[in-house]
Amino acid sequence: MLNFGINPDICDWFKSFLANRISKVKIEWCVKWKLALAENKTLVLHLGKSNPKHSYFTGTTKVQSTTCARDLGILVDDALTFENHIDKIVNNALHKSRMVLRSFRSSNPNFYFKLFNVFIRPTLEYGCELFHPSSSRLTARLDYPLRFFSRKVFIRCNMSFRPQTLSDTSSPYERRLRITSQHSLLFRRLFLILKTYFKIVTHRCHFPNLSKFIQPANSTRFPYRLKLCCAKNDSFLHKYFSLWDKIVPHFPKLVSEEVFASRVGQLPLESFVS
């Protein structure tokens, strides 16, 4: 809080307030509803490099601090890299991929990719609006299960993915996706992020204090053009503002959610973030 220019006295009051509120949860709320607090599952995650890492208590019991905690199925680390979460879901997806390849035999590649899209892809896409990686290494890591799976399927189905012309400079992975009409997992994540962005911008879902982050630019040519209302930060709306701004020219008129998704699905989204 000090980094944002907040008065030190207010910071001290906030720390005291937070500690008292935790104690109230333990003493008042639990007693009132006759429910025991699971102290072994209660953790403190200290975020930020300059975090003083204060100790918090529930009554007389100290709340254990950690560098990584699981919340609603997503592993959040104290540096907000989500590397632990990405490693976990990638390993899980690879395990499922090997199980599918061991359990089924077919010469039809579409059969295998339907299995991947139903049983494996959701593991890699769940909550992607929160943990979309910021480094190329983690981005490639998330695409590895589909890269591995598609290569095994092409070998099993005795299909070639060599370039058909000398001018074809795409990678073997890109050719496999093109032949089977599949999208990369990077494309899928960007697609889902833009769908969520659309819902927020069009007020189809609630986003607290939306007007403090973005506002309509009142463009006569592009009704979905937006403008930032404060200094750019790492919030969801600001992080993907440039991506949103690149697709806006493709929508000169207001459209329904279904039309938006259909049109965005035809855009080369990977090229917008390269």
VMD Tcl script that draws the C-alpha trace (Angstrom):
set ca {
  {0.00 0.00 0.00}
  {2.92 2.33 0.68}
  {3.96 1.89 -2.96}
  {0.69 3.55 -4.01}
  {1.30 6.64 -1.88}
  {-1.10 5.69 0.93}
  {-0.40 7.32 4.29}
  {1.69 5.06 6.62}
  {-0.80 5.63 9.47}
  {-3.58 4.26 7.26}
  {-1.39 1.26 6.42}
  {-0.86 0.52 10.12}
  {-4.60 0.87 10.75}
  {-5.38 -1.48 7.85}
  {-2.99 -4.15 9.18}
  {-4.56 -3.91 12.61}
  {-8.05 -3.98 11.09}
  {-7.25 -7.08 9.03}
  {-5.83 -8.92 12.02}
  {-8.92 -8.05 14.08}
  {-11.26 -9.18 11.33}
  {-9.52 -12.56 11.16}
  {-9.93 -12.92 14.90}
  {-13.61 -11.98 14.59}
  {-14.12 -14.76 12.05}
  {-12.66 -17.19 14.54}
  {-14.27 -15.93 17.72}
  {-17.60 -14.37 16.74}
  {-18.71 -15.89 13.45}
  {-17.68 -19.45 14.28}
  {-19.29 -19.31 17.72}
  {-22.49 -17.79 16.36}
  {-22.94 -20.45 13.70}
  {-21.37 -23.26 15.73}
  {-18.87 -24.03 12.99}
  {-15.20 -24.78 13.53}
  {-12.64 -22.97 11.40}
  {-10.35 -25.37 9.53}
  {-7.12 -23.81 10.75}
  {-4.98 -26.35 8.87}
  {-6.56 -25.15 5.60}
  {-6.29 -21.43 6.38}
  {-3.25 -19.83 4.75}
  {-1.70 -16.41 4.18}
  {-0.21 -15.63 0.78}
  {2.11 -12.60 0.85}
  {2.10 -10.85 -2.54}
  {4.68 -8.34 -3.76}
  {8.46 -8.10 -3.50}
  {8.39 -5.45 -0.75}
  {5.69 -7.15 1.30}
  {6.62 -6.94 5.02}
  {5.02 -10.38 5.53}
  {3.19 -9.67 8.76}
  {1.88 -12.52 10.87}
  {-1.86 -13.02 11.35}
  {-3.70 -14.94 14.03}
  {-7.10 -16.55 14.48}
  {-7.48 -16.13 18.21}
  {-4.16 -17.38 19.58}
  {-3.33 -19.61 16.60}
  {-0.93 -18.21 14.00}
  {-2.14 -18.49 10.39}
  {0.45 -20.40 8.39}
  {2.08 -18.51 5.51}
  {2.80 -20.12 2.14}
  {4.34 -19.28 -1.22}
  {1.64 -21.08 -3.22}
  {-2.03 -21.72 -2.45}
  {-4.89 -23.42 -4.30}
  {-8.05 -21.37 -4.76}
  {-11.00 -22.63 -6.85}
  {-8.76 -25.12 -8.61}
  {-6.01 -22.63 -9.53}
  {-2.58 -22.60 -7.88}
  {-1.62 -19.01 -7.07}
  {2.02 -18.28 -6.22}
  {3.38 -15.24 -4.41}
  {4.99 -13.89 -7.62}
  {1.77 -14.40 -9.65}
  {3.63 -16.28 -12.40}
  {1.20 -19.25 -12.17}
  {4.11 -21.48 -13.15}
  {3.16 -24.12 -10.56}
  {-0.40 -24.18 -11.87}
  {0.72 -24.45 -15.50}
  {3.11 -27.30 -14.67}
  {0.32 -29.13 -12.85}
  {-2.32 -28.88 -15.60}
  {0.21 -29.70 -18.34}
  {1.32 -32.85 -16.52}
  {-2.33 -33.76 -15.94}
  {-3.13 -33.23 -19.63}
  {-0.15 -35.34 -20.71}
  {-1.26 -38.14 -18.39}
  {-4.78 -38.04 -19.88}
  {-3.34 -37.95 -23.41}
  {-1.35 -41.12 -22.81}
  {-4.40 -42.80 -21.28}
  {-6.51 -41.96 -24.35}
  {-3.82 -43.24 -26.72}
  {-3.53 -46.49 -24.75}
  {-7.27 -47.02 -24.46}
  {-8.44 -46.38 -28.04}
  {-7.40 -47.60 -31.48}
  {-8.59 -46.01 -34.69}
  {-7.32 -44.91 -38.08}
  {-9.55 -41.82 -38.00}
  {-7.69 -38.72 -36.65}
  {-10.96 -36.84 -36.09}
  {-11.95 -39.47 -33.54}
  {-8.80 -38.81 -31.50}
  {-9.15 -35.03 -31.64}
  {-12.76 -35.26 -30.47}
  {-11.50 -37.20 -27.46}
  {-8.84 -34.55 -26.84}
  {-11.33 -31.68 -27.07}
  {-13.77 -33.37 -24.69}
  {-11.51 -34.93 -22.05}
  {-8.18 -33.08 -22.17}
  {-8.59 -29.53 -23.47}
  {-10.88 -28.36 -20.61}
  {-8.07 -29.19 -18.17}
  {-5.82 -26.69 -19.94}
  {-8.46 -23.99 -20.47}
  {-10.18 -23.81 -17.10}
  {-9.73 -20.32 -15.62}
  {-7.41 -19.23 -18.45}
  {-8.59 -15.63 -18.02}
  {-6.70 -15.63 -14.71}
  {-3.46 -17.42 -15.50}
  {-2.75 -16.59 -19.17}
  {1.09 -16.80 -19.24}
  {3.22 -13.74 -19.81}
  {6.35 -15.55 -21.04}
  {6.89 -17.41 -24.32}
  {8.30 -20.38 -22.40}
  {5.09 -20.91 -20.41}
  {3.00 -20.32 -23.54}
  {4.89 -23.08 -25.35}
  {4.59 -25.27 -22.26}
  {0.78 -25.00 -22.35}
  {0.68 -26.01 -26.02}
  {2.92 -29.02 -25.47}
  {0.13 -31.57 -24.68}
  {-1.62 -30.87 -27.99}
  {1.74 -30.86 -29.80}
  {2.55 -34.27 -28.29}
  {-0.94 -35.69 -28.88}
  {-1.20 -34.53 -32.51}
  {2.20 -36.00 -33.38}
  {1.26 -39.39 -31.91}
  {-2.09 -39.38 -33.73}
  {-0.53 -38.59 -37.12}
  {2.02 -41.38 -36.68}
  {-0.66 -43.85 -35.61}
  {-2.96 -42.93 -38.50}
  {-0.04 -43.04 -40.94}
  {-0.60 -39.44 -42.04}
  {2.05 -37.15 -43.45}
  {2.49 -33.59 -42.24}
  {5.42 -32.65 -44.43}
  {5.20 -29.31 -46.27}
  {3.40 -29.61 -49.60}
  {5.22 -26.69 -51.22}
  {8.63 -25.09 -50.89}
  {7.01 -21.83 -49.81}
  {5.38 -23.49 -46.78}
  {7.47 -22.31 -43.81}
  {5.04 -23.33 -41.09}
  {6.17 -25.65 -38.31}
  {5.18 -29.36 -38.25}
  {2.82 -28.59 -35.33}
  {1.10 -25.81 -37.29}
  {0.70 -28.10 -40.30}
  {-0.86 -30.85 -38.17}
  {-3.37 -28.35 -36.78}
  {-4.17 -27.02 -40.23}
  {-4.71 -30.48 -41.72}
  {-7.10 -31.48 -38.90}
  {-8.81 -28.04 -38.63}
  {-7.73 -27.64 -35.01}
  {-6.75 -24.46 -33.18}
  {-3.69 -24.08 -30.99}
  {-4.27 -23.74 -27.26}
  {-2.91 -20.19 -27.44}
  {-5.66 -19.33 -29.93}
  {-8.26 -20.98 -27.69}
  {-7.14 -19.01 -24.62}
  {-7.18 -15.69 -26.48}
  {-10.62 -16.57 -27.86}
  {-12.02 -17.28 -24.38}
  {-10.39 -14.13 -22.96}
  {-12.01 -11.98 -25.66}
  {-15.40 -13.58 -25.04}
  {-15.10 -12.68 -21.34}
  {-13.95 -9.16 -22.25}
  {-17.00 -8.78 -24.50}
  {-19.33 -9.85 -21.69}
  {-17.78 -7.29 -19.34}
  {-17.81 -4.44 -21.87}
  {-21.45 -5.11 -22.83}
  {-22.49 -5.52 -19.16}
  {-23.48 -9.16 -19.59}
  {-21.48 -9.93 -16.44}
  {-20.56 -7.77 -13.45}
  {-17.14 -6.15 -13.10}
  {-16.73 -3.92 -9.98}
  {-16.01 -0.23 -10.70}
  {-15.83 -0.82 -14.45}
  {-15.82 2.92 -15.25}
  {-12.61 3.38 -13.23}
  {-10.74 1.09 -15.64}
  {-12.25 1.63 -19.09}
  {-14.94 3.74 -20.73}
  {-16.49 3.86 -24.21}
  {-14.51 6.07 -26.60}
  {-17.79 7.09 -28.31}
  {-16.35 6.34 -31.73}
  {-18.78 6.82 -34.62}
  {-16.94 4.23 -36.73}
  {-16.31 1.50 -34.16}
  {-18.86 1.25 -31.32}
  {-16.66 -1.13 -29.27}
  {-13.69 1.27 -29.16}
  {-12.63 1.92 -25.55}
  {-10.30 4.25 -23.68}
  {-8.34 3.77 -20.48}
  {-9.45 5.77 -17.46}
  {-6.24 5.56 -15.43}
  {-2.59 4.57 -15.70}
  {-2.22 1.16 -17.28}
  {-1.88 -1.65 -14.73}
  {-2.00 -5.46 -14.52}
  {-5.76 -5.73 -14.10}
  {-7.66 -7.99 -16.51}
  {-9.20 -5.08 -18.45}
  {-5.87 -3.29 -18.87}
  {-3.77 -6.38 -19.52}
  {-5.84 -7.34 -22.57}
  {-6.75 -3.82 -23.66}
  {-4.33 -3.86 -26.62}
  {-5.69 -7.25 -27.78}
  {-9.24 -5.91 -27.60}
  {-8.20 -2.75 -29.47}
  {-6.86 -4.86 -32.38}
  {-10.15 -6.68 -32.96}
  {-12.35 -3.58 -32.65}
  {-11.97 -2.58 -36.36}
  {-13.58 -5.90 -37.31}
  {-16.83 -4.79 -35.64}
  {-18.19 -1.59 -37.22}
  {-21.63 -2.37 -35.79}
  {-22.99 -3.73 -32.52}
  {-23.44 -7.50 -32.62}
  {-24.83 -10.29 -30.48}
  {-22.61 -12.50 -28.34}
  {-23.00 -15.37 -30.80}
  {-22.00 -13.24 -33.81}
  {-19.05 -11.81 -31.88}
  {-17.76 -15.29 -31.01}
  {-18.22 -16.52 -34.59}
  {-16.35 -13.55 -36.09}
  {-13.52 -13.60 -33.54}
  {-13.07 -17.33 -34.17}
  {-12.12 -16.52 -37.77}
  {-9.41 -13.98 -36.88}
  {-5.67 -14.84 -36.65}
  {-5.51 -14.17 -32.92}
  {-1.99 -15.56 -32.44}
  {-0.62 -12.85 -34.73}
  {-2.19 -10.16 -32.52}
  {0.05 -11.05 -29.57}
  {3.28 -11.97 -31.39}
}
mol new
graphics top color blue
foreach p $ca { graphics top sphere $p radius 0.5 }
foreach p [lrange $ca 0 end-1] q [lrange $ca 1 end] { graphics top cylinder $p $q radius 0.2 }
display resetview
